[in-house]
Amino acid sequence: MKTILLIGGTRFVGRAILEQLLQSNMKVVVYHRGHHPLPLEHPDLYEELGDCRSPLNYHTLFKKYKFDLIVHTIAYHPDDLKSLLPDIKKYKTPIIVISTGQVYI
């Protein structure tokens, strides 16, 4: 079973991605700020709370889980990705960035 880190995932496109990943028999770790609850319960769904601009939070996640893929749905600013880059490089984890942030500018 592949393990996916879904950054965002409680609302909008992140929620739809979460549902598809779980239907595809993936283990999904949803990393979010905690402003909204997870939209569903599932035995292969894990919740981690934190700030996506904190490198320390990502270091902790990468020590706890081995990710096969990262899907980032809340990157509105380059700083939202900058803190993740050291772990992506270290663990060579592929990342997909899906952002609707530009519609707000």
Buried (B, 14 or more C-beta within 10 A) or exposed (E): EEBBBBBBBBBEBBBEBBBEBBEEEBBBBBBBEEEEEBBEEBEBBBBBEBBBBEBEBBBEBBEEBEBBBBBBBBBBEEEBBEBBEEBBEEEEBEBEBBBEEEEEE
